[in-house]
Amino acid sequence: MVHNRINRNSITKGLTFWGQWAIAITSVSALLFALALHQTGEIDAHYRVLAVLTFLGSVPSYSLLQVYHKRHGYLTGLGRLLLGWLLTLTGLTSIGFLSKTSELFSREVILVWAVVGYCLQALLYLPLHGFSRHYHRQLHSQYNTLIIGTDPLAVKLADKLSKTEYPPLVGLISSKPDELSTNVSAHRIVGPLQELRELIRAHDIRRLYIALSLSEAKQVEALYIDLLDSNVDVVWVPDLGSMTLLNHSVSELDGLPAIHLNESPLTSYPTAALSKTLLDRSLAALALIGFSPLLLVIAVAVKVSSPGPIIFKQERHGWNGKVIKVWKFRSMRLHDDHQVQQAGRQDPRITPIGRFIRRTSIDELPQFFNVLQGHMALVGPRPHAIAHNDYYTGKIRAYMARHRIKPGITGLAQISGCRGETETLDKMQKRVEIDLNYINNWSLWLDIKILIKTPFTLFSKDIY
């Protein structure tokens, strides 16, 4: 069966991306040719090949990092542009190294091109991004908008529309007569549902949002049929606020609309998931090589500190609930722990070296092997012991939904301060909420930001 995801802004985003990308990459290619011509007096074939590879390689790099997304601020956009350019250069460098052609290029030309190329793109980005935002603002400013509904869903939608400069929100339409003389929050009720057509004409409405509660959902079909000949865009916003949604989206199944309420990002975005896997395993391999002297020193220290194995392996739930074995440096003395008690601040089971490696999070380093095995990711919800999962399932809503993505060495909850012992149900509830927020908003860029912020959280007082 055909399964196509629908993105109503795909055409607009495509034009925004391709237009700015084409101008930027054409400019840096012209810069490369100018530098080569100045250095050697001609543009050799290998520089022309490099320009072609830059065109091809920059597309996936800039797309993954959403470099030219129109809703980004200037600083965020410039940061993403820098990361996209560095990712492109890394790919080009790898190709040059593997093909043994890097010696054909002048180092001076390449270094100047890499630095000045970004500066040139940044200078072009500012006016192009400004023009793009201005164009979309002007385009949407023509669409006066009304919201049908006054329940919390409608108010939330009105709040979101009001925070943007477009489209202009005229107000809300009430289906309840007793609300006509009042306002809902900071938004005006412009009239009753019975006067909808008159209100559309009076306010020159171009778009209607239907945001009725589930109890009023039967009116949606009647409204749709009634508005077919009114020359107004009608958008239905389903009232799903009472449900815990996970990576929800809208798709089409052979012409039938389908709302995905619960879907793993790894299955809904396979190309991006592959990029995440490549990034995870590449960085994990580099980390193991870089930390190898430290790993050897800690291994010896753990072995000498107390009897027992160097590596502690514990069964935990991984992606989609599959049981995996998570590796850590052993930080406790051997003991019987059928209930899998969480470590406390003054836990007598922790050895002196164990207290140090736990406090500095060095005990987590062997989990880079779990990443290479494909059982874990660098970023994701932290895996809990199976006994803890059994305990919290049923006590915390949608608790096991955090396993719809690979568990990580670090995660959004950890950099948000939710780490350490969860001695109360509220603490675990907060951690689960952040984990689900990560899954709902997952992107490669979010992973990169979490990895950058993680080292600054290693000195938290909650690590013990």
LINNORTA-V74489 format. One record per residue. N is the residue number from 0. RES is the residue in one small letter. PHI is phi in degrees with one decimal (none if undefined). OMEGA is omega as a letter, one per 20 degrees, with the letter a starting at -180 (* if undefined). NEAR is the number of other ideal C-beta (glycine too) atoms within 12 Angstrom. Layout:
BEGIN
n->(N/N)
res->(RES/RES)
phi->(PHI/PHI)
omega->(OMEGA/OMEGA)
near->(NEAR/NEAR)
END
This chain:
BEGIN
n->(0/1/2/3/4/5/6/7/8/9/10/11/12/13/14/15/16/17/18/19/20/21/22/23/24/25/26/27/28/29/30/31/32/33/34/35/36/37/38/39/40/41/42/43/44/45/46/47/48/49/50/51/52/53/54/55/56/57/58/59/60/61/62/63/64/65/66/67/68/69/70/71/72/73/74/75/76/77/78/79/80/81/82/83/84/85/86/87/88/89/90/91/92/93/94/95/96/97/98/99/100/101/102/103/104/105/106/107/108/109/110/111/112/113/114/115/116/117/118/119/120/121/122/123/124/125/126/127/128/129/130/131/132/133/134/135/136/137/138/139/140/141/142/143/144/145/146/147/148/149/150/151/152/153/154/155/156/157/158/159/160/161/162/163/164/165/166/167/168/169/170/171/172/173/174/175/176/177/178/179/180/181/182/183/184/185/186/187/188/189/190/191/192/193/194/195/196/197/198/199/200/201/202/203/204/205/206/207/208/209/210/211/212/213/214/215/216/217/218/219/220/221/222/223/224/225/226/227/228/229/230/231/232/233/234/235/236/237/238/239/240/241/242/243/244/245/246/247/248/249/250/251/252/253/254/255/256/257/258/259/260/261/262/263/264/265/266/267/268/269/270/271/272/273/274/275/276/277/278/279/280/281/282/283/284/285/286/287/288/289/290/291/292/293/294/295/296/297/298/299/300/301/302/303/304/305/306/307/308/309/310/311/312/313/314/315/316/317/318/319/320/321/322/323/324/325/326/327/328/329/330/331/332/333/334/335/336/337/338/339/340/341/342/343/344/345/346/347/348/349/350/351/352/353/354/355/356/357/358/359/360/361/362/363/364/365/366/367/368/369/370/371/372/373/374/375/376/377/378/379/380/381/382/383/384/385/386/387/388/389/390/391/392/393/394/395/396/397/398/399/400/401/402/403/404/405/406/407/408/409/410/411/412/413/414/415/416/417/418/419/420/421/422/423/424/425/426/427/428/429/430/431/432/433/434/435/436/437/438/439/440/441/442/443/444/445/446/447/448/449/450/451/452/453/454/455/456/457/458/459/460/461/462/463)
res->(m/v/h/n/r/i/n/r/n/s/i/t/k/g/l/t/f/w/g/q/w/a/i/a/i/t/s/v/s/a/l/l/f/a/l/a/l/h/q/t/g/e/i/d/a/h/y/r/v/l/a/v/l/t/f/l/g/s/v/p/s/y/s/l/l/q/v/y/h/k/r/h/g/y/l/t/g/l/g/r/l/l/l/g/w/l/l/t/l/t/g/l/t/s/i/g/f/l/s/k/t/s/e/l/f/s/r/e/v/i/l/v/w/a/v/v/g/y/c/l/q/a/l/l/y/l/p/l/h/g/f/s/r/h/y/h/r/q/l/h/s/q/y/n/t/l/i/i/g/t/d/p/l/a/v/k/l/a/d/k/l/s/k/t/e/y/p/p/l/v/g/l/i/s/s/k/p/d/e/l/s/t/n/v/s/a/h/r/i/v/g/p/l/q/e/l/r/e/l/i/r/a/h/d/i/r/r/l/y/i/a/l/s/l/s/e/a/k/q/v/e/a/l/y/i/d/l/l/d/s/n/v/d/v/v/w/v/p/d/l/g/s/m/t/l/l/n/h/s/v/s/e/l/d/g/l/p/a/i/h/l/n/e/s/p/l/t/s/y/p/t/a/a/l/s/k/t/l/l/d/r/s/l/a/a/l/a/l/i/g/f/s/p/l/l/l/v/i/a/v/a/v/k/v/s/s/p/g/p/i/i/f/k/q/e/r/h/g/w/n/g/k/v/i/k/v/w/k/f/r/s/m/r/l/h/d/d/h/q/v/q/q/a/g/r/q/d/p/r/i/t/p/i/g/r/f/i/r/r/t/s/i/d/e/l/p/q/f/f/n/v/l/q/g/h/m/a/l/v/g/p/r/p/h/a/i/a/h/n/d/y/y/t/g/k/i/r/a/y/m/a/r/h/r/i/k/p/g/i/t/g/l/a/q/i/s/g/c/r/g/e/t/e/t/l/d/k/m/q/k/r/v/e/i/d/l/n/y/i/n/n/w/s/l/w/l/d/i/k/i/l/i/k/t/p/f/t/l/f/s/k/d/i/y)
phi->(none/-67.6/-133.3/-113.6/-76.2/-103.0/-129.0/-65.5/-101.5/-62.5/-68.3/-62.0/-63.2/-62.7/-64.3/-60.9/-70.8/-65.6/-64.6/-69.4/-63.2/-61.7/-66.1/-66.1/-71.9/-62.8/-67.4/-71.2/-68.4/-62.7/-62.4/-60.4/-64.6/-65.3/-66.8/-64.5/-64.2/-67.8/-78.8/-116.0/84.4/-154.9/-104.6/-68.5/-61.4/-67.8/-72.8/-68.3/-64.2/-61.5/-63.4/-65.1/-64.4/-65.6/-58.7/-71.5/-73.7/-73.9/-61.8/-65.6/-63.8/-72.3/-68.1/-61.3/-91.0/49.6/-60.1/-107.1/-64.7/-68.7/-88.7/-74.8/-73.0/-63.9/-66.3/-62.5/-63.0/-66.6/-65.3/-66.3/-62.5/-63.1/-65.9/-64.0/-66.7/-64.4/-64.8/-64.2/-63.5/-62.6/-63.7/-64.8/-63.9/-63.1/-62.9/-63.2/-68.7/-69.1/-88.3/56.9/-113.4/-63.9/-72.3/-73.1/-98.6/-74.0/-62.4/-63.0/-62.6/-67.5/-64.8/-64.4/-62.9/-63.7/-76.7/-68.1/-61.0/-67.5/-59.0/-65.3/-63.9/-64.3/-65.0/-72.7/-62.1/-59.1/-70.3/-66.3/-66.9/-62.6/-64.6/-61.9/-66.3/-65.3/-62.3/-68.1/-64.9/-66.4/-64.0/-84.2/-66.9/-81.7/-102.3/-62.8/-127.1/-126.0/-116.6/-90.1/135.0/-134.7/-77.0/-51.3/-62.3/-65.2/-65.4/-62.8/-63.4/-63.1/-61.8/-67.1/-67.2/-70.6/-74.2/-96.0/-80.7/-153.1/-79.6/-65.7/-97.0/-77.1/161.5/-114.5/-111.4/-97.5/-99.6/-119.0/-58.2/-74.5/-99.8/-66.3/-92.0/-125.2/-107.8/-103.4/56.7/-100.7/-111.0/-85.1/-90.6/-88.1/165.9/-85.3/-64.4/-65.1/-102.4/-58.1/-63.6/-64.7/-67.6/-62.5/-70.6/-65.5/-105.9/51.6/-76.4/-110.8/-144.1/-121.6/-106.7/-95.9/-128.7/-89.2/-71.4/-61.1/-68.0/-107.2/-62.2/-64.3/-79.9/-60.6/-62.7/-63.8/-65.1/-60.2/-64.9/-66.7/-96.8/-59.2/-104.4/-99.7/56.6/-127.3/-70.6/-116.0/-122.3/-94.7/-106.9/-62.4/-85.9/-112.6/-62.7/-81.5/-105.9/-85.4/-89.7/-132.7/51.8/-71.7/-161.0/-116.5/-138.0/-128.5/-114.0/50.0/89.9/-99.1/-68.9/-138.2/-102.7/-84.5/-86.3/-147.6/-149.9/-75.7/-60.0/-71.3/-98.5/-82.0/-128.3/-60.7/-67.4/-66.1/-64.4/-63.4/-62.3/-63.2/-63.0/-62.8/-63.8/-60.4/-71.2/-65.3/-67.4/-64.5/-63.8/-64.0/-64.8/-64.6/-67.3/-68.0/-93.5/-55.6/-61.7/-65.3/-61.1/-66.2/-63.7/-65.8/-60.3/-65.0/-63.1/-64.9/-64.4/-76.8/-66.6/-165.1/-64.2/134.4/-71.0/-75.0/-101.1/-99.0/-114.2/-127.6/-74.1/-141.7/-83.0/-108.8/-60.7/57.8/81.7/-66.5/-76.3/-127.2/-106.9/-93.2/-96.1/-148.0/-65.9/-65.6/-115.1/-122.8/-70.7/-61.8/-158.2/-88.4/-143.4/-68.7/-92.0/51.5/-71.3/-67.2/-70.6/-101.8/-63.5/-114.4/-66.4/-68.8/-74.5/-78.7/-79.0/-57.3/-67.7/-64.3/-64.6/-67.9/-71.7/-72.1/-64.2/-99.4/65.3/-66.1/-62.8/-84.6/-57.2/-60.5/-70.3/-62.5/-67.4/-61.4/-67.1/-62.9/-71.9/87.9/-84.3/-134.5/-122.0/-66.4/-124.4/167.1/-61.5/-66.2/-74.0/-102.1/-61.3/-58.8/-62.4/-68.9/-62.8/-63.3/-71.1/-82.6/-63.1/97.6/-93.4/-121.9/-63.8/57.8/-60.7/-74.6/-66.3/-67.2/-93.1/-79.8/-141.4/-61.7/-66.7/-125.1/-69.8/-131.8/-163.8/-63.3/-64.4/-68.2/-78.2/-95.0/96.5/-95.2/-141.4/90.5/-69.5/-109.2/-77.2/-122.9/-65.1/-62.5/-64.0/-68.5/-58.9/-63.7/-63.6/-64.4/-59.4/-69.6/-61.8/-67.8/-63.4/-62.8/-64.3/-67.8/-116.2/-62.0/-159.1/-63.7/-65.1/-64.2/-59.8/-63.1/-63.6/-65.5/-62.6/-67.8/-80.4/-57.3/-57.5/-80.1/-105.9/-74.1/-105.0/-63.9/-72.0/-87.9/-94.8/-157.9)
omega->(a/a/a/r/a/r/a/a/a/a/a/r/r/r/r/a/a/r/a/r/a/r/a/a/r/a/a/r/r/r/r/a/a/r/r/r/r/a/a/a/r/r/a/a/a/r/r/r/r/r/r/r/r/r/a/a/a/a/r/a/a/r/a/a/r/a/a/r/a/a/r/r/a/a/r/r/r/r/r/r/r/a/r/r/r/r/r/r/r/r/r/r/r/r/r/r/a/a/r/r/a/a/r/a/r/r/r/r/a/a/r/r/a/a/a/r/r/r/r/r/r/r/r/a/a/r/a/r/r/r/a/a/r/a/a/r/r/a/a/a/a/a/r/a/r/r/r/a/r/r/a/r/a/r/r/r/r/r/a/r/a/a/r/a/a/i/a/r/r/a/a/r/a/r/a/a/a/a/a/a/a/r/r/a/a/a/a/r/a/r/a/a/a/a/a/a/r/r/r/r/a/a/r/a/r/a/r/r/r/a/a/r/a/r/a/a/a/r/a/a/a/r/a/a/a/a/a/a/a/r/r/r/a/a/r/r/a/r/a/a/a/a/r/a/a/r/a/a/r/r/r/r/a/r/r/r/a/r/r/a/a/a/r/r/a/r/a/r/a/a/r/r/r/r/r/r/r/r/a/a/r/a/r/r/r/a/r/r/a/a/a/r/r/r/r/a/a/r/r/a/r/a/a/a/a/r/r/a/r/a/r/a/a/r/r/r/r/a/a/r/r/a/r/r/a/a/r/r/r/a/a/r/r/a/r/a/a/a/r/a/r/r/r/a/a/a/a/a/a/r/r/r/r/r/r/a/r/a/a/a/r/a/a/a/r/r/r/r/r/r/r/r/a/a/a/r/r/a/r/r/r/r/r/r/a/r/r/r/r/a/a/r/a/r/r/a/r/a/a/r/r/r/r/r/a/r/a/r/r/a/a/r/a/r/r/r/a/r/a/a/r/a/r/r/a/a/r/r/r/r/r/r/r/r/r/r/r/a/a/a/a/r/r/r/r/r/a/r/r/r/r/a/a/a/a/r/a/a/a/r/a/r/r/*)
near->(10/11/19/17/23/19/15/12/17/14/12/21/24/19/19/32/34/24/23/39/39/23/25/39/36/23/30/40/30/23/32/37/26/22/31/30/18/18/22/19/8/13/22/22/15/26/31/19/24/40/30/19/27/39/25/20/31/41/25/23/33/39/28/33/37/30/42/39/31/33/23/26/16/20/14/22/35/25/24/37/41/27/29/42/36/26/32/38/28/21/27/35/23/18/23/23/14/11/17/9/20/18/12/20/30/22/15/16/28/28/17/23/36/29/21/23/39/30/22/28/41/29/20/31/38/22/17/30/35/19/20/32/28/17/20/26/20/15/20/25/18/17/27/27/39/49/45/49/40/37/30/20/32/37/31/25/35/36/20/19/30/23/13/21/17/25/29/22/35/30/34/45/41/35/33/24/15/11/25/22/13/15/17/29/21/14/30/26/33/31/29/22/33/18/21/31/23/17/30/31/17/16/26/17/34/27/30/41/37/38/42/35/26/19/15/25/24/13/26/28/16/18/32/22/12/21/28/13/11/22/15/29/24/29/26/27/30/26/26/22/19/15/17/24/25/32/30/27/26/25/22/18/16/11/12/14/16/20/23/26/21/25/28/28/35/28/23/25/25/16/17/28/29/17/28/37/31/26/30/38/26/22/27/32/20/17/27/24/15/14/24/17/13/22/28/16/20/32/26/15/25/35/19/16/25/22/14/21/20/29/25/34/22/28/22/34/35/34/32/21/24/19/20/30/24/34/32/35/41/33/40/34/23/16/21/10/17/9/13/20/20/26/31/18/17/10/21/15/24/30/29/18/28/32/26/22/34/36/24/23/30/28/38/39/34/38/42/36/28/35/38/25/22/22/33/41/43/37/41/42/42/44/38/36/30/26/19/31/30/19/20/29/22/12/19/28/20/26/30/28/34/45/36/38/44/44/42/41/39/40/42/38/36/35/28/24/20/30/33/27/23/28/15/15/18/15/22/32/22/21/34/37/26/28/38/34/26/39/40/30/22/37/28/37/33/31/39/30/26/34/31/18/21/30/15/15/26/23/13/22/13/25/26/25)
END
